[in-house]
Amino acid sequence: MKSSLSIIAKWLYPGIGVKRWVGLSAFGIFLLVFGARYLRSEEFWVIQILDTVIVISGIIILILGIKMLMRSFIAAYVPSSKDSELVDILYQRKQLGRGPKIVTIGGGTGLAVLLSGLKEHTSNITAVVTVADDGGSSGRLRQEFDILPPGDIRNCLVALADAPALMRDLFQFRFDTNSELSGHSFGNLFITVMTRLTGDFEKAIKETSKVLALRGQVIPSTLNNVVLVAEHKDGTTTVGEDKIPRSRRPIKRVSLDPAEPQATPDAIKAIEEAQIIVLGPGSLYTSIIPNLLIKEIAQAVANSGAIKVYVCNVMTQPGETDGLSVSDQIKELVGHSQSRILDYCIINTGEIPVEVLNRYAKESSYLVINDRKKIESMGYRTIEDDFAVIEEDVIRHDAERLANIILGLGEEI
């Protein structure tokens, strides 16, 4: 009894922002009951009109009080919702919660772009992200603090964030070259500190997800400290995800060291429950395939009854996919995993301005050859559409257009 009274007393603490709306709602109920009680008993029409006005006022005040009370509760749990309309909050929580269960597999900026489009349609998103990165800020933090690389995961967290724009910009903020933190992003440092505080990288990602109020979840494909190794067609090998593209030698096969890392249980669970599984977009050998080299993940994708899609990049990537057509890339995906890992391949057929293509050609990057008939002869279906956009002279995927294409496949579910 004492405990119950203590809890009730806490609701009366100043500054909670609840008492005023409870009082307003109570006042609305009082007006409603008072007006309704005498509405039928009064014989004079003037008094009846006055009672009607009292009843209507009571209804309006009651609705306003309840609305503001709900907003106070929601704002406490979802800080980013303070400036949002209640109807928008309810839409996000209810409507988006009914969206299809989608699992994306990959890494890099391409995956982050796709996630930013998908989150506008469903909050049932799981991004399974590679942890083989060893270059730039992620590589330095990985080596110095003996943690998994946070870079690709950070990009996906920011892409799915429902936090205010300033918070997203904060996580992407990168220190300039004049600082001792040169090259590091705030988000990478935040995840590193959170890992040290919690003592667990996976838990650090979950806690960071709460800070950013994610629409979905981001899961590392493995918690093992893996290194990506490339065997080239000339017989040489390159160790390290960052070094592989820079070697500029045709790749025969890639592998992980250690060879059989354990998949994250949450990743397997998400794949098993998925309705749509998306591979890419992203770097073929260094972002997508590393996830499929984890046998449990490849097996779970192959066994899944979900619709499985590969989103092919628009341009070839120097040092990775030089000269590889769409069907060649599919062969590499299948060769590193299993034939049942995809059903569809999404290919861009929109025109790219000549001046942009010429600039890419100077960096040995060209349009990926669309050999649709070969793909179909392999037993896979193709979806051709225009989903490329030019942003600051860089070819990127149109997040909204690509999301609509993928969600359109969900109609087959």
C-alpha positions as CSV (number, residue, x, y, z in Angstrom):
1,M,0.0,0.0,0.0
2,K,2.8,2.3,0.9
3,S,4.6,1.5,-2.4
4,S,1.4,2.4,-4.3
5,L,1.0,5.7,-2.6
6,S,4.7,6.5,-3.2
7,I,4.2,5.9,-7.0
8,I,1.1,8.0,-7.0
9,A,3.0,10.8,-5.2
10,K,5.7,10.7,-7.8
11,W,3.2,11.8,-10.5
12,L,2.7,15.0,-8.4
13,Y,6.3,16.0,-8.7
14,P,6.8,19.4,-10.4
15,G,8.2,19.5,-13.9
16,I,6.9,16.2,-15.1
17,G,4.4,17.9,-17.5
18,V,1.6,15.6,-16.7
19,K,-0.5,17.2,-13.9
20,R,-1.7,20.1,-16.0
21,W,-3.1,17.8,-18.7
22,V,-4.7,15.5,-16.1
23,G,-6.4,18.5,-14.6
24,L,-7.5,19.8,-18.0
25,S,-8.9,16.4,-18.9
26,A,-10.7,16.3,-15.5
27,F,-12.2,19.8,-16.1
28,G,-13.4,18.6,-19.6
29,I,-15.1,15.6,-18.0
30,F,-16.7,17.9,-15.4
31,L,-18.1,20.2,-18.1
32,L,-19.3,17.2,-20.1
33,V,-21.1,15.6,-17.1
34,F,-22.5,18.9,-15.9
35,G,-23.9,20.0,-19.2
36,A,-25.3,16.6,-20.2
37,R,-27.0,16.3,-16.8
38,Y,-29.2,19.3,-17.3
39,L,-29.4,19.3,-21.2
40,R,-32.7,17.3,-21.3
41,S,-34.3,18.6,-18.1
42,E,-34.3,22.3,-19.1
43,E,-37.5,23.7,-20.7
44,F,-36.1,27.0,-22.0
45,W,-34.3,26.7,-25.3
46,V,-31.8,29.4,-24.3
47,I,-30.6,27.3,-21.3
48,Q,-30.6,24.2,-23.6
49,I,-28.3,26.0,-26.0
50,L,-26.0,27.0,-23.1
51,D,-25.9,23.4,-21.8
52,T,-25.1,22.3,-25.4
53,V,-22.2,24.7,-25.6
54,I,-21.0,23.5,-22.2
55,V,-21.1,19.8,-23.4
56,I,-19.3,20.7,-26.6
57,S,-16.7,22.7,-24.7
58,G,-16.2,19.7,-22.3
59,I,-15.6,17.4,-25.2
60,I,-13.1,19.7,-26.9
61,I,-11.2,20.3,-23.6
62,L,-11.2,16.6,-22.8
63,I,-9.8,15.7,-26.2
64,L,-7.1,18.4,-25.9
65,G,-6.2,17.2,-22.5
66,I,-5.9,13.6,-23.5
67,K,-3.9,14.6,-26.6
68,M,-1.4,16.6,-24.7
69,L,-1.1,13.9,-22.0
70,M,-0.3,11.3,-24.7
71,R,2.2,13.7,-26.2
72,S,3.9,14.0,-22.8
73,F,4.2,10.3,-22.5
74,I,5.4,9.8,-26.0
75,A,8.0,12.6,-25.8
76,A,9.4,10.9,-22.7
77,Y,10.1,7.7,-24.6
78,V,10.7,9.2,-28.1
79,P,12.6,12.5,-27.6
80,S,12.7,13.2,-31.4
81,S,8.9,13.3,-31.4
82,K,8.5,16.5,-29.3
83,D,7.9,18.7,-32.4
84,S,5.9,16.1,-34.3
85,E,2.2,15.9,-34.7
86,L,0.5,13.2,-32.7
87,V,-1.0,11.7,-35.8
88,D,2.6,11.4,-37.4
89,I,3.9,9.7,-34.3
90,L,1.0,7.2,-34.3
91,Y,1.6,6.6,-38.0
92,Q,5.2,5.9,-37.5
93,R,4.6,3.5,-34.5
94,K,1.6,1.7,-36.0
95,Q,1.6,1.9,-39.8
96,L,5.4,1.5,-40.2
97,G,5.2,-1.3,-37.6
98,R,3.0,-3.2,-40.0
99,G,5.4,-3.0,-42.9
100,P,7.2,-6.0,-44.3
101,K,10.1,-7.6,-42.5
102,I,13.2,-6.7,-44.5
103,V,16.8,-7.8,-44.0
104,T,19.6,-6.0,-45.8
105,I,23.1,-7.6,-46.1
106,G,26.2,-5.7,-46.9
107,G,28.0,-2.6,-45.8
108,G,29.3,0.8,-47.1
109,T,27.5,3.9,-48.2
110,G,25.3,2.0,-50.8
111,L,23.6,0.0,-48.1
112,A,23.1,3.2,-45.9
113,V,21.4,4.9,-48.9
114,L,19.0,2.0,-49.3
115,L,18.1,2.0,-45.6
116,S,17.3,5.7,-45.6
117,G,14.6,4.9,-48.3
118,L,13.2,1.7,-46.7
119,K,12.7,3.3,-43.3
120,E,10.0,5.6,-44.7
121,H,7.9,2.6,-45.4
122,T,8.6,0.1,-42.6
123,S,10.3,-0.1,-39.3
124,N,10.8,-3.8,-39.5
125,I,14.3,-3.5,-40.9
126,T,17.4,-5.4,-40.0
127,A,20.7,-4.4,-41.4
128,V,23.3,-7.2,-41.2
129,V,26.6,-5.5,-41.6
130,T,30.1,-6.7,-42.4
131,V,32.9,-6.2,-39.8
132,A,35.9,-6.8,-42.1
133,D,36.7,-3.2,-42.6
134,D,40.3,-2.3,-41.6
135,G,40.9,1.0,-43.3
136,G,40.6,4.7,-42.3
137,S,39.1,5.7,-38.9
138,S,37.6,2.2,-38.4
139,G,41.0,0.5,-39.0
140,R,42.8,2.8,-36.6
141,L,40.3,2.3,-33.8
142,R,40.2,-1.5,-34.5
143,Q,44.0,-1.7,-34.1
144,E,44.3,0.7,-31.1
145,F,41.4,-0.4,-29.0
146,D,41.0,-4.0,-30.2
147,I,37.3,-3.6,-31.2
148,L,35.3,-4.5,-34.2
149,P,35.3,-1.7,-36.9
150,P,32.4,0.7,-36.3
151,G,32.4,2.6,-39.6
152,D,29.9,0.7,-41.7
153,I,27.7,0.1,-38.7
154,R,27.7,3.8,-37.9
155,N,26.6,4.7,-41.4
156,C,23.7,2.2,-41.1
157,L,22.7,3.5,-37.7
158,V,22.6,7.1,-38.9
159,A,20.6,6.0,-42.0
160,L,17.9,4.3,-39.8
161,A,17.9,7.0,-37.1
162,D,14.7,8.7,-36.2
163,A,16.7,11.2,-34.1
164,P,16.8,15.0,-35.0
165,A,19.0,15.9,-38.0
166,L,21.5,17.6,-35.7
167,M,22.1,14.3,-33.9
168,R,22.6,12.5,-37.2
169,D,25.0,15.2,-38.4
170,L,26.9,14.9,-35.0
171,F,27.4,11.2,-35.6
172,Q,28.7,11.8,-39.1
173,F,31.0,14.7,-38.0
174,R,34.6,14.1,-39.0
175,F,37.5,15.9,-37.3
176,D,39.8,17.8,-39.7
177,T,43.4,17.2,-40.4
178,N,44.7,19.8,-37.9
179,S,43.3,17.8,-35.0
180,E,44.9,14.9,-33.1
181,L,41.6,13.1,-33.9
182,S,42.2,13.7,-37.6
183,G,40.1,11.5,-39.8
184,H,37.9,10.1,-37.0
185,S,34.2,10.6,-37.0
186,F,32.3,11.4,-33.8
187,G,30.1,8.4,-34.3
188,N,33.0,6.0,-34.5
189,L,34.5,7.4,-31.3
190,F,31.1,7.3,-29.6
191,I,30.7,3.6,-30.5
192,T,34.3,2.9,-29.3
193,V,33.6,4.6,-25.9
194,M,30.3,2.8,-25.6
195,T,32.1,-0.5,-26.2
196,R,34.6,0.2,-23.5
197,L,31.9,1.2,-21.1
198,T,29.6,-1.8,-21.7
199,G,32.5,-4.2,-22.4
200,D,30.6,-5.6,-25.4
201,F,30.5,-4.4,-29.0
202,E,27.0,-5.8,-29.7
203,K,25.6,-4.2,-26.5
204,A,27.3,-0.9,-27.5
205,I,25.4,-1.0,-30.9
206,K,22.1,-1.6,-29.1
207,E,22.7,1.2,-26.7
208,T,23.7,3.6,-29.5
209,S,20.5,2.5,-31.4
210,K,18.5,3.8,-28.4
211,V,20.3,7.1,-28.5
212,L,19.4,7.5,-32.2
213,A,15.9,6.1,-31.9
214,L,16.3,3.7,-34.7
215,R,13.5,2.5,-37.1
216,G,14.8,-1.0,-37.2
217,Q,18.0,-2.6,-36.0
218,V,21.7,-2.9,-37.0
219,I,23.5,-6.1,-36.3
220,P,27.1,-7.1,-37.1
221,S,27.3,-10.3,-39.1
222,T,29.8,-11.7,-36.6
223,L,31.4,-10.7,-33.4
224,N,34.6,-12.5,-34.3
225,N,37.6,-10.3,-35.2
226,V,37.8,-11.3,-38.9
227,V,40.3,-10.3,-41.6
228,L,39.4,-10.4,-45.3
229,V,41.9,-12.1,-47.6
230,A,41.9,-12.0,-51.4
231,E,43.4,-14.6,-53.7
232,H,44.2,-13.0,-57.0
233,K,44.2,-14.7,-60.4
234,D,47.9,-14.2,-60.7
235,G,48.4,-16.4,-57.6
236,T,49.2,-13.6,-55.2
237,T,47.2,-12.8,-52.1
238,T,46.3,-9.5,-50.4
239,V,45.4,-9.4,-46.7
240,G,43.1,-6.6,-45.5
241,E,39.8,-5.2,-46.8
242,D,41.3,-1.8,-47.3
243,K,44.2,-3.1,-49.3
244,I,42.3,-5.4,-51.7
245,P,40.8,-2.7,-54.0
246,R,44.1,-0.8,-54.0
247,S,46.0,-3.8,-55.3
248,R,44.3,-3.4,-58.6
249,R,44.7,-7.1,-59.4
250,P,41.8,-9.3,-60.6
251,I,40.3,-11.3,-57.7
252,K,39.9,-15.0,-57.9
253,R,38.4,-15.6,-54.5
254,V,38.1,-14.0,-51.1
255,S,38.0,-15.6,-47.7
256,L,37.9,-14.8,-44.0
257,D,40.6,-15.4,-41.4
258,P,39.6,-17.1,-39.1
259,A,37.9,-19.3,-41.8
260,E,34.7,-20.2,-39.8
261,P,33.5,-17.2,-37.7
262,Q,30.3,-17.6,-35.8
263,A,27.3,-15.7,-37.0
264,T,25.5,-13.3,-34.7
265,P,22.4,-15.1,-33.4
266,D,20.2,-12.0,-33.9
267,A,21.3,-11.9,-37.5
268,I,20.2,-15.5,-38.1
269,K,16.9,-14.9,-36.3
270,A,16.2,-11.8,-38.5
271,I,17.0,-13.7,-41.7
272,E,14.7,-16.6,-40.7
273,E,11.8,-14.2,-40.0
274,A,12.4,-12.0,-43.1
275,Q,9.9,-11.6,-45.9
276,I,12.4,-9.8,-48.1
277,I,16.2,-10.2,-48.1
278,V,18.3,-7.7,-50.0
279,L,22.0,-8.2,-50.9
280,G,23.7,-4.8,-51.5
281,P,24.1,-2.4,-53.0
282,G,27.7,-2.1,-52.2
283,S,31.2,-3.3,-53.0
284,L,30.9,-6.9,-54.2
285,Y,34.0,-8.5,-52.6
286,T,34.6,-6.3,-49.6
287,S,31.0,-5.4,-48.4
288,I,28.5,-8.1,-49.5
289,I,30.4,-11.3,-49.9
290,P,32.2,-11.1,-46.5
291,N,28.8,-11.6,-44.9
292,L,28.1,-14.7,-47.1
293,L,31.4,-16.2,-46.2
294,I,29.9,-16.8,-42.7
295,K,28.4,-20.3,-43.4
296,E,25.5,-19.9,-41.0
297,I,24.4,-16.7,-42.7
298,A,24.7,-18.1,-46.3
299,Q,22.8,-21.2,-45.2
300,A,20.0,-19.2,-43.5
301,V,19.6,-17.0,-46.6
302,A,19.5,-20.1,-48.9
303,N,16.9,-21.8,-46.7
304,S,14.7,-18.7,-46.3
305,G,11.4,-18.6,-48.0
306,A,11.7,-14.8,-48.3
307,I,12.0,-13.0,-51.6
308,K,15.8,-12.6,-52.2
309,V,17.2,-9.7,-54.2
310,Y,20.6,-8.5,-55.4
311,V,20.9,-4.8,-56.1
312,C,23.7,-4.4,-58.6
313,N,25.9,-1.3,-58.6
314,V,25.6,1.1,-61.5
315,M,29.3,1.3,-62.1
316,T,32.2,-1.1,-61.9
317,Q,34.5,-0.6,-58.9
318,P,38.3,-0.3,-59.7
319,G,40.2,-3.1,-58.1
320,E,37.1,-5.2,-57.4
321,T,34.6,-5.6,-60.3
322,D,36.7,-4.4,-63.3
323,G,35.2,-6.0,-66.4
324,L,32.5,-7.9,-64.5
325,S,29.0,-7.9,-66.0
326,V,25.9,-8.3,-63.9
327,S,25.9,-12.1,-64.5
328,D,29.6,-12.3,-63.6
329,Q,28.8,-10.7,-60.3
330,I,26.0,-13.1,-59.6
331,K,28.3,-16.0,-60.4
332,E,30.7,-14.6,-57.8
333,L,27.9,-14.3,-55.2
334,V,26.8,-17.8,-55.8
335,G,30.3,-19.2,-56.0
336,H,31.1,-17.8,-52.6
337,S,27.9,-19.1,-51.1
338,Q,25.0,-21.1,-52.6
339,S,22.8,-20.9,-55.7
340,R,19.6,-20.3,-53.7
341,I,20.7,-17.0,-52.2
342,L,18.8,-14.8,-54.6
343,D,15.7,-14.8,-56.8
344,Y,15.9,-11.3,-58.4
345,C,18.6,-9.0,-59.6
346,I,17.8,-5.2,-59.8
347,I,19.6,-3.5,-62.6
348,N,19.8,0.2,-63.5
349,T,18.8,1.0,-67.1
350,G,18.6,4.8,-66.7
351,E,20.9,7.0,-68.8
352,I,23.9,8.6,-67.1
353,P,25.2,11.9,-68.6
354,V,28.2,11.5,-70.8
355,E,30.3,14.0,-68.9
356,V,29.8,12.0,-65.7
357,L,30.7,8.7,-67.5
358,N,33.9,10.4,-68.9
359,R,34.9,11.5,-65.4
360,Y,34.4,8.0,-64.0
361,A,36.3,6.5,-67.0
362,K,39.4,8.5,-65.9
363,E,39.3,6.5,-62.7
364,S,38.8,3.2,-64.6
365,S,35.2,2.9,-63.6
366,Y,32.5,2.0,-66.3
367,L,28.9,1.1,-66.5
368,V,28.2,-2.5,-65.5
369,I,27.2,-4.5,-68.5
370,N,23.6,-5.6,-68.4
371,D,23.5,-9.2,-69.8
372,R,20.0,-10.0,-68.9
373,K,19.6,-13.1,-71.0
374,K,22.6,-14.8,-69.3
375,I,21.1,-13.9,-65.9
376,E,17.7,-15.4,-66.9
377,S,19.4,-18.5,-68.3
378,M,21.0,-19.0,-64.8
379,G,17.4,-19.2,-63.4
380,Y,17.2,-15.7,-61.9
381,R,14.8,-12.9,-62.7
382,T,15.7,-9.4,-63.5
383,I,14.1,-6.0,-62.7
384,E,15.3,-3.1,-64.9
385,D,14.5,0.4,-63.9
386,D,16.0,3.9,-63.6
387,F,17.1,4.4,-60.0
388,A,20.4,6.2,-60.4
389,V,20.8,9.9,-59.4
390,I,23.8,12.3,-59.7
391,E,24.7,14.0,-56.5
392,E,27.7,16.3,-56.5
393,D,29.0,14.5,-59.7
394,V,28.7,11.2,-57.9
395,I,26.4,8.4,-59.1
396,R,24.2,7.1,-56.3
397,H,21.1,5.0,-55.9
398,D,17.8,6.9,-55.6
399,A,16.8,5.8,-52.1
400,E,13.1,6.3,-52.6
401,R,12.9,4.8,-56.0
402,L,14.9,1.7,-55.0
403,A,12.9,1.2,-51.9
404,N,9.6,1.3,-53.9
405,I,11.0,-1.3,-56.3
406,I,11.9,-3.6,-53.5
407,L,8.7,-3.1,-51.6
408,G,6.8,-3.7,-54.8
409,L,8.2,-7.3,-54.7
410,G,6.5,-7.6,-51.3
411,E,3.1,-7.8,-53.0
412,E,4.0,-11.3,-54.0
413,I,4.2,-12.3,-50.3
